[in-house]
Amino acid sequence: MGISTKDLVSLCRGNSSMSAELALRIGKYFGNGPNLWINLQTNYDLFFAKKKLARFLKKIKPLKAKR
């Protein structure tokens, strides 16, 4: 795949994120495309961001549209 073992281990341990380039390589290797891999990274990032900001997100009120 053209990925060093060090970079792959770092990704698997959660020490680095899935880049678009890496998603393309892994998607090609496994035959399932890059979108799966990018979406997994996005969902992972959103999960931890929501957890971190939960208190603050509760205080934010949605903007109401003007008529």
PDB file with SEQRES, HELIX, SHEET and CRYST1 records, atoms N, CA, C and O in Angstrom:
SEQRES   1 A   67  MET GLY ILE SER THR LYS ASP LEU VAL SER LEU CYS ARG          
SEQRES   2 A   67  GLY ASN SER SER MET SER ALA GLU LEU ALA LEU ARG ILE          
SEQRES   3 A   67  GLY LYS TYR PHE GLY ASN GLY PRO ASN LEU TRP ILE ASN          
SEQRES   4 A   67  LEU GLN THR ASN TYR ASP LEU PHE PHE ALA LYS LYS LYS          
SEQRES   5 A   67  LEU ALA ARG PHE LEU LYS LYS ILE LYS PRO LEU LYS ALA          
SEQRES   6 A   67  LYS ARG                                                      
HELIX    1 AA1 THR A    5  CYS A   12  1                                   8    
HELIX    2 AA2 ALA A   20  PHE A   30  1                                  11    
HELIX    3 AA3 PRO A   34  LYS A   59  1                                  26    
CRYST1    1.000    1.000    1.000  90.00  90.00  90.00 P 1           1          
ATOM      1  N   MET A   1       0.815  -1.194   0.000  1.00  0.00           N  
ATOM      2  CA  MET A   1       0.000   0.000   0.000  1.00  0.00           C  
ATOM      3  C   MET A   1       0.862   1.263   0.000  1.00  0.00           C  
ATOM      4  O   MET A   1       0.359   2.357  -0.256  1.00  0.00           O  
ATOM      5  N   GLY A   2       2.114   1.122   0.276  1.00  0.00           N  
ATOM      6  CA  GLY A   2       2.978   2.296   0.339  1.00  0.00           C  
ATOM      7  C   GLY A   2       2.863   3.040   1.658  1.00  0.00           C  
ATOM      8  O   GLY A   2       3.100   4.247   1.718  1.00  0.00           O  
ATOM      9  N   ILE A   3       2.498   2.320   2.720  1.00  0.00           N  
ATOM     10  CA  ILE A   3       2.356   2.912   4.052  1.00  0.00           C  
ATOM     11  C   ILE A   3       3.364   2.235   4.972  1.00  0.00           C  
ATOM     12  O   ILE A   3       3.489   1.011   4.982  1.00  0.00           O  
ATOM     13  N   SER A   4       4.073   3.037   5.736  1.00  0.00           N  
ATOM     14  CA  SER A   4       5.050   2.442   6.644  1.00  0.00           C  
ATOM     15  C   SER A   4       4.330   1.728   7.785  1.00  0.00           C  
ATOM     16  O   SER A   4       3.213   2.094   8.149  1.00  0.00           O  
ATOM     17  N   THR A   5       4.965   0.728   8.333  1.00  0.00           N  
ATOM     18  CA  THR A   5       4.413  -0.003   9.470  1.00  0.00           C  
ATOM     19  C   THR A   5       4.189   0.948  10.633  1.00  0.00           C  
ATOM     20  O   THR A   5       3.185   0.846  11.337  1.00  0.00           O  
ATOM     21  N   LYS A   6       5.112   1.865  10.835  1.00  0.00           N  
ATOM     22  CA  LYS A   6       5.013   2.846  11.924  1.00  0.00           C  
ATOM     23  C   LYS A   6       3.741   3.681  11.788  1.00  0.00           C  
ATOM     24  O   LYS A   6       3.029   3.893  12.770  1.00  0.00           O  
ATOM     25  N   ASP A   7       3.453   4.158  10.571  1.00  0.00           N  
ATOM     26  CA  ASP A   7       2.258   4.970  10.348  1.00  0.00           C  
ATOM     27  C   ASP A   7       0.983   4.156  10.524  1.00  0.00           C  
ATOM     28  O   ASP A   7      -0.003   4.659  11.063  1.00  0.00           O  
ATOM     29  N   LEU A   8       0.993   2.920  10.082  1.00  0.00           N  
ATOM     30  CA  LEU A   8      -0.175   2.056  10.211  1.00  0.00           C  
ATOM     31  C   LEU A   8      -0.459   1.729  11.682  1.00  0.00           C  
ATOM     32  O   LEU A   8      -1.612   1.740  12.114  1.00  0.00           O  
ATOM     33  N   VAL A   9       0.584   1.441  12.435  1.00  0.00           N  
ATOM     34  CA  VAL A   9       0.436   1.159  13.866  1.00  0.00           C  
ATOM     35  C   VAL A   9      -0.075   2.398  14.588  1.00  0.00           C  
ATOM     36  O   VAL A   9      -0.940   2.294  15.458  1.00  0.00           O  
ATOM     37  N   SER A  10       0.446   3.559  14.237  1.00  0.00           N  
ATOM     38  CA  SER A  10       0.005   4.817  14.836  1.00  0.00           C  
ATOM     39  C   SER A  10      -1.481   5.063  14.584  1.00  0.00           C  
ATOM     40  O   SER A  10      -2.200   5.511  15.477  1.00  0.00           O  
ATOM     41  N   LEU A  11      -1.933   4.774  13.385  1.00  0.00           N  
ATOM     42  CA  LEU A  11      -3.348   4.922  13.038  1.00  0.00           C  
ATOM     43  C   LEU A  11      -4.199   3.944  13.841  1.00  0.00           C  
ATOM     44  O   LEU A  11      -5.221   4.333  14.406  1.00  0.00           O  
ATOM     45  N   CYS A  12      -3.792   2.687  13.897  1.00  0.00           N  
ATOM     46  CA  CYS A  12      -4.555   1.655  14.603  1.00  0.00           C  
ATOM     47  C   CYS A  12      -4.651   1.920  16.097  1.00  0.00           C  
ATOM     48  O   CYS A  12      -5.645   1.563  16.730  1.00  0.00           O  
ATOM     49  N   ARG A  13      -3.637   2.537  16.658  1.00  0.00           N  
ATOM     50  CA  ARG A  13      -3.635   2.845  18.088  1.00  0.00           C  
ATOM     51  C   ARG A  13      -4.365   4.151  18.403  1.00  0.00           C  
ATOM     52  O   ARG A  13      -4.518   4.515  19.569  1.00  0.00           O  
ATOM     53  N   GLY A  14      -4.808   4.844  17.375  1.00  0.00           N  
ATOM     54  CA  GLY A  14      -5.522   6.095  17.581  1.00  0.00           C  
ATOM     55  C   GLY A  14      -4.618   7.284  17.819  1.00  0.00           C  
ATOM     56  O   GLY A  14      -5.071   8.329  18.285  1.00  0.00           O  
ATOM     57  N   ASN A  15      -3.337   7.133  17.502  1.00  0.00           N  
ATOM     58  CA  ASN A  15      -2.374   8.219  17.691  1.00  0.00           C  
ATOM     59  C   ASN A  15      -2.313   9.160  16.499  1.00  0.00           C  
ATOM     60  O   ASN A  15      -1.728  10.240  16.592  1.00  0.00           O  
ATOM     61  N   SER A  16      -2.908   8.766  15.381  1.00  0.00           N  
ATOM     62  CA  SER A  16      -2.963   9.625  14.199  1.00  0.00           C  
ATOM     63  C   SER A  16      -4.321   9.426  13.530  1.00  0.00           C  
ATOM     64  O   SER A  16      -5.024   8.452  13.798  1.00  0.00           O  
ATOM     65  N   SER A  17      -4.670  10.352  12.669  1.00  0.00           N  
ATOM     66  CA  SER A  17      -5.975  10.327  12.009  1.00  0.00           C  
ATOM     67  C   SER A  17      -5.867   9.787  10.594  1.00  0.00           C  
ATOM     68  O   SER A  17      -4.791   9.760   9.998  1.00  0.00           O  
ATOM     69  N   MET A  18      -7.006   9.361  10.074  1.00  0.00           N  
ATOM     70  CA  MET A  18      -7.107   8.892   8.694  1.00  0.00           C  
ATOM     71  C   MET A  18      -7.104  10.119   7.783  1.00  0.00           C  
ATOM     72  O   MET A  18      -7.993  10.967   7.869  1.00  0.00           O  
ATOM     73  N   SER A  19      -6.117  10.206   6.928  1.00  0.00           N  
ATOM     74  CA  SER A  19      -6.065  11.296   5.952  1.00  0.00           C  
ATOM     75  C   SER A  19      -6.772  10.851   4.674  1.00  0.00           C  
ATOM     76  O   SER A  19      -7.033   9.665   4.474  1.00  0.00           O  
ATOM     77  N   ALA A  20      -7.074  11.811   3.825  1.00  0.00           N  
ATOM     78  CA  ALA A  20      -7.704  11.483   2.540  1.00  0.00           C  
ATOM     79  C   ALA A  20      -6.799  10.560   1.727  1.00  0.00           C  
ATOM     80  O   ALA A  20      -7.273   9.616   1.095  1.00  0.00           O  
ATOM     81  N   GLU A  21      -5.508  10.834   1.745  1.00  0.00           N  
ATOM     82  CA  GLU A  21      -4.557  10.013   0.989  1.00  0.00           C  
ATOM     83  C   GLU A  21      -4.522   8.580   1.514  1.00  0.00           C  
ATOM     84  O   GLU A  21      -4.515   7.621   0.743  1.00  0.00           O  
ATOM     85  N   LEU A  22      -4.502   8.458   2.819  1.00  0.00           N  
ATOM     86  CA  LEU A  22      -4.480   7.132   3.425  1.00  0.00           C  
ATOM     87  C   LEU A  22      -5.789   6.390   3.153  1.00  0.00           C  
ATOM     88  O   LEU A  22      -5.776   5.184   2.905  1.00  0.00           O  
ATOM     89  N   ALA A  23      -6.910   7.099   3.198  1.00  0.00           N  
ATOM     90  CA  ALA A  23      -8.214   6.485   2.893  1.00  0.00           C  
ATOM     91  C   ALA A  23      -8.238   5.957   1.461  1.00  0.00           C  
ATOM     92  O   ALA A  23      -8.781   4.883   1.201  1.00  0.00           O  
ATOM     93  N   LEU A  24      -7.653   6.708   0.542  1.00  0.00           N  
ATOM     94  CA  LEU A  24      -7.577   6.245  -0.852  1.00  0.00           C  
ATOM     95  C   LEU A  24      -6.761   4.961  -0.967  1.00  0.00           C  
ATOM     96  O   LEU A  24      -7.154   4.025  -1.663  1.00  0.00           O  
ATOM     97  N   ARG A  25      -5.631   4.927  -0.282  1.00  0.00           N  
ATOM     98  CA  ARG A  25      -4.763   3.747  -0.346  1.00  0.00           C  
ATOM     99  C   ARG A  25      -5.413   2.517   0.276  1.00  0.00           C  
ATOM    100  O   ARG A  25      -5.410   1.436  -0.312  1.00  0.00           O  
ATOM    101  N   ILE A  26      -5.976   2.696   1.487  1.00  0.00           N  
ATOM    102  CA  ILE A  26      -6.593   1.570   2.188  1.00  0.00           C  
ATOM    103  C   ILE A  26      -7.857   1.117   1.459  1.00  0.00           C  
ATOM    104  O   ILE A  26      -8.116  -0.081   1.342  1.00  0.00           O  
ATOM    105  N   GLY A  27      -8.638   2.071   0.974  1.00  0.00           N  
ATOM    106  CA  GLY A  27      -9.845   1.742   0.224  1.00  0.00           C  
ATOM    107  C   GLY A  27      -9.543   0.948  -1.031  1.00  0.00           C  
ATOM    108  O   GLY A  27     -10.262   0.011  -1.377  1.00  0.00           O  
ATOM    109  N   LYS A  28      -8.477   1.328  -1.707  1.00  0.00           N  
ATOM    110  CA  LYS A  28      -8.047   0.596  -2.913  1.00  0.00           C  
ATOM    111  C   LYS A  28      -7.583  -0.812  -2.542  1.00  0.00           C  
ATOM    112  O   LYS A  28      -7.929  -1.784  -3.213  1.00  0.00           O  
ATOM    113  N   TYR A  29      -6.800  -0.912  -1.474  1.00  0.00           N  
ATOM    114  CA  TYR A  29      -6.252  -2.204  -1.042  1.00  0.00           C  
ATOM    115  C   TYR A  29      -7.366  -3.189  -0.689  1.00  0.00           C  
ATOM    116  O   TYR A  29      -7.338  -4.343  -1.117  1.00  0.00           O  
ATOM    117  N   PHE A  30      -8.355  -2.727   0.098  1.00  0.00           N  
ATOM    118  CA  PHE A  30      -9.432  -3.610   0.533  1.00  0.00           C  
ATOM    119  C   PHE A  30     -10.590  -3.672  -0.464  1.00  0.00           C  
ATOM    120  O   PHE A  30     -11.489  -4.499  -0.313  1.00  0.00           O  
ATOM    121  N   GLY A  31     -10.578  -2.816  -1.466  1.00  0.00           N  
ATOM    122  CA  GLY A  31     -11.602  -2.844  -2.502  1.00  0.00           C  
ATOM    123  C   GLY A  31     -12.941  -2.264  -2.101  1.00  0.00           C  
ATOM    124  O   GLY A  31     -13.957  -2.549  -2.736  1.00  0.00           O  
ATOM    125  N   ASN A  32     -12.957  -1.446  -1.048  1.00  0.00           N  
ATOM    126  CA  ASN A  32     -14.229  -0.875  -0.613  1.00  0.00           C  
ATOM    127  C   ASN A  32     -14.265   0.652  -0.718  1.00  0.00           C  
ATOM    128  O   ASN A  32     -15.214   1.277  -0.246  1.00  0.00           O  
ATOM    129  N   GLY A  33     -13.271   1.243  -1.314  1.00  0.00           N  
ATOM    130  CA  GLY A  33     -13.259   2.678  -1.567  1.00  0.00           C  
ATOM    131  C   GLY A  33     -12.882   3.516  -0.360  1.00  0.00           C  
ATOM    132  O   GLY A  33     -12.876   3.031   0.771  1.00  0.00           O  
ATOM    133  N   PRO A  34     -12.569   4.770  -0.608  1.00  0.00           N  
ATOM    134  CA  PRO A  34     -12.096   5.655   0.449  1.00  0.00           C  
ATOM    135  C   PRO A  34     -13.198   6.212   1.352  1.00  0.00           C  
ATOM    136  O   PRO A  34     -12.924   6.586   2.492  1.00  0.00           O  
ATOM    137  N   ASN A  35     -14.437   6.272   0.863  1.00  0.00           N  
ATOM    138  CA  ASN A  35     -15.501   6.900   1.654  1.00  0.00           C  
ATOM    139  C   ASN A  35     -15.739   6.200   2.980  1.00  0.00           C  
ATOM    140  O   ASN A  35     -15.960   6.856   3.998  1.00  0.00           O  
ATOM    141  N   LEU A  36     -15.695   4.885   2.977  1.00  0.00           N  
ATOM    142  CA  LEU A  36     -15.871   4.138   4.226  1.00  0.00           C  
ATOM    143  C   LEU A  36     -14.846   4.586   5.262  1.00  0.00           C  
ATOM    144  O   LEU A  36     -15.195   4.844   6.415  1.00  0.00           O  
ATOM    145  N   TRP A  37     -13.600   4.677   4.857  1.00  0.00           N  
ATOM    146  CA  TRP A  37     -12.514   4.983   5.782  1.00  0.00           C  
ATOM    147  C   TRP A  37     -12.565   6.431   6.273  1.00  0.00           C  
ATOM    148  O   TRP A  37     -12.303   6.701   7.445  1.00  0.00           O  
ATOM    149  N   ILE A  38     -12.899   7.353   5.382  1.00  0.00           N  
ATOM    150  CA  ILE A  38     -13.039   8.755   5.784  1.00  0.00           C  
ATOM    151  C   ILE A  38     -14.236   8.915   6.711  1.00  0.00           C  
ATOM    152  O   ILE A  38     -14.166   9.661   7.688  1.00  0.00           O  
ATOM    153  N   ASN A  39     -15.334   8.222   6.416  1.00  0.00           N  
ATOM    154  CA  ASN A  39     -16.523   8.300   7.268  1.00  0.00           C  
ATOM    155  C   ASN A  39     -16.263   7.710   8.650  1.00  0.00           C  
ATOM    156  O   ASN A  39     -16.757   8.236   9.648  1.00  0.00           O  
ATOM    157  N   LEU A  40     -15.503   6.635   8.720  1.00  0.00           N  
ATOM    158  CA  LEU A  40     -15.143   6.070  10.021  1.00  0.00           C  
ATOM    159  C   LEU A  40     -14.352   7.089  10.845  1.00  0.00           C  
ATOM    160  O   LEU A  40     -14.589   7.241  12.043  1.00  0.00           O  
ATOM    161  N   GLN A  41     -13.424   7.776  10.207  1.00  0.00           N  
ATOM    162  CA  GLN A  41     -12.629   8.787  10.911  1.00  0.00           C  
ATOM    163  C   GLN A  41     -13.507   9.949  11.364  1.00  0.00           C  
ATOM    164  O   GLN A  41     -13.369  10.437  12.486  1.00  0.00           O  
ATOM    165  N   THR A  42     -14.413  10.391  10.485  1.00  0.00           N  
ATOM    166  CA  THR A  42     -15.310  11.494  10.825  1.00  0.00           C  
ATOM    167  C   THR A  42     -16.197  11.131  12.003  1.00  0.00           C  
ATOM    168  O   THR A  42     -16.365  11.930  12.924  1.00  0.00           O  
ATOM    169  N   ASN A  43     -16.766   9.932  11.982  1.00  0.00           N  
ATOM    170  CA  ASN A  43     -17.619   9.491  13.090  1.00  0.00           C  
ATOM    171  C   ASN A  43     -16.834   9.381  14.393  1.00  0.00           C  
ATOM    172  O   ASN A  43     -17.348   9.729  15.456  1.00  0.00           O  
ATOM    173  N   TYR A  44     -15.619   8.912  14.323  1.00  0.00           N  
ATOM    174  CA  TYR A  44     -14.740   8.818  15.494  1.00  0.00           C  
ATOM    175  C   TYR A  44     -14.473  10.206  16.061  1.00  0.00           C  
ATOM    176  O   TYR A  44     -14.581  10.422  17.268  1.00  0.00           O  
ATOM    177  N   ASP A  45     -14.123  11.146  15.184  1.00  0.00           N  
ATOM    178  CA  ASP A  45     -13.840  12.517  15.618  1.00  0.00           C  
ATOM    179  C   ASP A  45     -15.070  13.171  16.231  1.00  0.00           C  
ATOM    180  O   ASP A  45     -14.971  13.829  17.266  1.00  0.00           O  
ATOM    181  N   LEU A  46     -16.243  12.993  15.594  1.00  0.00           N  
ATOM    182  CA  LEU A  46     -17.476  13.582  16.114  1.00  0.00           C  
ATOM    183  C   LEU A  46     -17.858  12.997  17.472  1.00  0.00           C  
ATOM    184  O   LEU A  46     -18.317  13.728  18.350  1.00  0.00           O  
ATOM    185  N   PHE A  47     -17.676  11.708  17.652  1.00  0.00           N  
ATOM    186  CA  PHE A  47     -17.996  11.060  18.923  1.00  0.00           C  
ATOM    187  C   PHE A  47     -17.229  11.713  20.067  1.00  0.00           C  
ATOM    188  O   PHE A  47     -17.811  12.063  21.093  1.00  0.00           O  
ATOM    189  N   PHE A  48     -15.932  11.872  19.887  1.00  0.00           N  
ATOM    190  CA  PHE A  48     -15.121  12.431  20.963  1.00  0.00           C  
ATOM    191  C   PHE A  48     -15.308  13.935  21.116  1.00  0.00           C  
ATOM    192  O   PHE A  48     -15.177  14.458  22.223  1.00  0.00           O  
ATOM    193  N   ALA A  49     -15.610  14.638  20.032  1.00  0.00           N  
ATOM    194  CA  ALA A  49     -15.888  16.071  20.118  1.00  0.00           C  
ATOM    195  C   ALA A  49     -17.190  16.305  20.889  1.00  0.00           C  
ATOM    196  O   ALA A  49     -17.259  17.198  21.734  1.00  0.00           O  
ATOM    197  N   LYS A  50     -18.221  15.504  20.598  1.00  0.00           N  
ATOM    198  CA  LYS A  50     -19.494  15.635  21.312  1.00  0.00           C  
ATOM    199  C   LYS A  50     -19.320  15.344  22.796  1.00  0.00           C  
ATOM    200  O   LYS A  50     -19.889  16.027  23.647  1.00  0.00           O  
ATOM    201  N   LYS A  51     -18.538  14.337  23.089  1.00  0.00           N  
ATOM    202  CA  LYS A  51     -18.275  13.974  24.482  1.00  0.00           C  
ATOM    203  C   LYS A  51     -17.556  15.122  25.207  1.00  0.00           C  
ATOM    204  O   LYS A  51     -17.889  15.454  26.344  1.00  0.00           O  
ATOM    205  N   LYS A  52     -16.588  15.707  24.547  1.00  0.00           N  
ATOM    206  CA  LYS A  52     -15.799  16.787  25.134  1.00  0.00           C  
ATOM    207  C   LYS A  52     -16.631  18.060  25.332  1.00  0.00           C  
ATOM    208  O   LYS A  52     -16.459  18.766  26.325  1.00  0.00           O  
ATOM    209  N   LEU A  53     -17.527  18.349  24.391  1.00  0.00           N  
ATOM    210  CA  LEU A  53     -18.274  19.602  24.404  1.00  0.00           C  
ATOM    211  C   LEU A  53     -19.716  19.460  24.891  1.00  0.00           C  
ATOM    212  O   LEU A  53     -20.492  20.408  24.773  1.00  0.00           O  
ATOM    213  N   ALA A  54     -20.088  18.318  25.426  1.00  0.00           N  
ATOM    214  CA  ALA A  54     -21.479  18.046  25.793  1.00  0.00           C  
ATOM    215  C   ALA A  54     -22.090  19.155  26.641  1.00  0.00           C  
ATOM    216  O   ALA A  54     -23.203  19.599  26.360  1.00  0.00           O  
ATOM    217  N   ARG A  55     -21.391  19.604  27.658  1.00  0.00           N  
ATOM    218  CA  ARG A  55     -21.909  20.663  28.547  1.00  0.00           C  
ATOM    219  C   ARG A  55     -22.209  21.935  27.781  1.00  0.00           C  
ATOM    220  O   ARG A  55     -23.248  22.562  27.990  1.00  0.00           O  
ATOM    221  N   PHE A  56     -21.306  22.314  26.900  1.00  0.00           N  
ATOM    222  CA  PHE A  56     -21.454  23.556  26.152  1.00  0.00           C  
ATOM    223  C   PHE A  56     -22.509  23.443  25.051  1.00  0.00           C  
ATOM    224  O   PHE A  56     -23.219  24.410  24.773  1.00  0.00           O  
ATOM    225  N   LEU A  57     -22.614  22.279  24.431  1.00  0.00           N  
ATOM    226  CA  LEU A  57     -23.590  22.092  23.358  1.00  0.00           C  
ATOM    227  C   LEU A  57     -25.022  22.189  23.873  1.00  0.00           C  
ATOM    228  O   LEU A  57     -25.908  22.630  23.141  1.00  0.00           O  
ATOM    229  N   LYS A  58     -25.266  21.782  25.134  1.00  0.00           N  
ATOM    230  CA  LYS A  58     -26.596  21.876  25.727  1.00  0.00           C  
ATOM    231  C   LYS A  58     -27.048  23.324  25.857  1.00  0.00           C  
ATOM    232  O   LYS A  58     -28.247  23.601  25.824  1.00  0.00           O  
ATOM    233  N   LYS A  59     -26.116  24.240  26.001  1.00  0.00           N  
ATOM    234  CA  LYS A  59     -26.429  25.653  26.196  1.00  0.00           C  
ATOM    235  C   LYS A  59     -26.717  26.385  24.887  1.00  0.00           C  
ATOM    236  O   LYS A  59     -27.269  27.486  24.910  1.00  0.00           O  
ATOM    237  N   ILE A  60     -26.362  25.809  23.776  1.00  0.00           N  
ATOM    238  CA  ILE A  60     -26.541  26.472  22.483  1.00  0.00           C  
ATOM    239  C   ILE A  60     -27.956  26.239  21.978  1.00  0.00           C  
ATOM    240  O   ILE A  60     -28.401  25.099  21.840  1.00  0.00           O  
ATOM    241  N   LYS A  61     -28.653  27.327  21.706  1.00  0.00           N  
ATOM    242  CA  LYS A  61     -30.018  27.255  21.186  1.00  0.00           C  
ATOM    243  C   LYS A  61     -29.979  27.419  19.671  1.00  0.00           C  
ATOM    244  O   LYS A  61     -29.245  28.266  19.162  1.00  0.00           O  
ATOM    245  N   PRO A  62     -30.761  26.618  18.942  1.00  0.00           N  
ATOM    246  CA  PRO A  62     -30.794  26.742  17.478  1.00  0.00           C  
ATOM    247  C   PRO A  62     -31.314  28.109  17.049  1.00  0.00           C  
ATOM    248  O   PRO A  62     -32.189  28.677  17.702  1.00  0.00           O  
ATOM    249  N   LEU A  63     -30.791  28.620  15.986  1.00  0.00           N  
ATOM    250  CA  LEU A  63     -31.223  29.891  15.410  1.00  0.00           C  
ATOM    251  C   LEU A  63     -32.578  29.696  14.763  1.00  0.00           C  
ATOM    252  O   LEU A  63     -32.770  28.778  13.966  1.00  0.00           O  
ATOM    253  N   LYS A  64     -33.516  30.564  15.108  1.00  0.00           N  
ATOM    254  CA  LYS A  64     -34.864  30.484  14.508  1.00  0.00           C  
ATOM    255  C   LYS A  64     -34.895  31.313  13.242  1.00  0.00           C  
ATOM    256  O   LYS A  64     -34.397  32.439  13.204  1.00  0.00           O  
ATOM    257  N   ALA A  65     -35.491  30.739  12.199  1.00  0.00           N  
ATOM    258  CA  ALA A  65     -35.595  31.440  10.916  1.00  0.00           C  
ATOM    259  C   ALA A  65     -36.618  32.558  11.023  1.00  0.00           C  
ATOM    260  O   ALA A  65     -37.659  32.401  11.660  1.00  0.00           O  
ATOM    261  N   LYS A  66     -36.309  33.708  10.382  1.00  0.00           N  
ATOM    262  CA  LYS A  66     -37.242  34.827  10.350  1.00  0.00           C  
ATOM    263  C   LYS A  66     -38.257  34.604   9.244  1.00  0.00           C  
ATOM    264  O   LYS A  66     -37.938  34.046   8.195  1.00  0.00           O  
ATOM    265  N   ARG A  67     -39.476  35.041   9.488  1.00  0.00           N  
ATOM    266  CA  ARG A  67     -40.528  34.871   8.471  1.00  0.00           C  
ATOM    267  C   ARG A  67     -40.651  36.098   7.639  1.00  0.00           C  
ATOM    268  O   ARG A  67     -41.481  36.148   6.731  1.00  0.00           O  
TER     269      ARG A  67                                                      
END                                                                             
